[in-house]
Amino acid sequence: MEIQQIAKVSQEFPERIMRIFLIIPSTKVSDTIVKPYNYTQSVHQIVENVDEVMRIDNEKMPFHKMLRLLVWR
């Protein structure tokens, strides 16, 4: 969900608790260099508009090795 959509939903429904699962990018798992940059640019806006943030470390996810097998190179 984009940050603008999150802000709009939180403004329209302030009585609801909004929870989001945020995956922290890793340079070891990802091939894209800009993912950590995009994460750091948007995380403060997400934290301001969301009540609960569940952070998940991308390196610790058990299926990242399986996904790497499925990517065509």
N, C-alpha and C positions, 0 to 999 in steps of 0.2 A: 504494500500500500504506500502510495506516495505521501510525503510529509504534508502537502496541502490538504489531501483527503483526510488524514488523521486530524489535522487542526480543525477542519470543517465539522467532522463527526463529533469531536470533543466539545465544540461550541454549540452544536445543535442538541446534544444530549449530555448536559453537564452533570446530571444526576446519576448517570451510568458510570460504572468503573470500566475503564479501557485497559486491557492487558495486551501486551505485544511481546513476541519472541524475537529477539534481536541476535542474529548470528554475527559473531565477531570474525572478520576476515583474517586470513593468515597468509603470509607470503610463501609458506612451505606447502600449503595445499593448493592455493590458487595460482594460475598462470598470469593473471592480470595484475599489473603493478598498481593501478589506480584504486583498487578496492579498499585498501586501508585509508587512503586519502578521502574517498567518498564517505566512508564510515565516520571519520573524525569530523567531517564537515556537517553531517546531518544528525549526529547523535544528540547534541544539545537541544535541537528542536524537537526531537522525539521525546526526550526526557521531560521537556516543558509541557507537552500536550498529552502525555500518557500517564495514567495512574500507577501502573505496574509494568516494569520492564524486566523480562527474563532474558538474561544474557547467556548465549551458548557459544562456547569456544569451538571454532571450526576445526582445529587440530584434534580435539578430543572426540569428535563425532565418529562413531564406528563405521559409518558407511562411506566415508570419503575415499577409501581405497577401492571400494566397489564401484563408485561413480567414476573414478579415474579409469577403470577398465572399460567403461561404457563410452568414453569420449573418443571420437574419431580423431586421429592425428595424421 
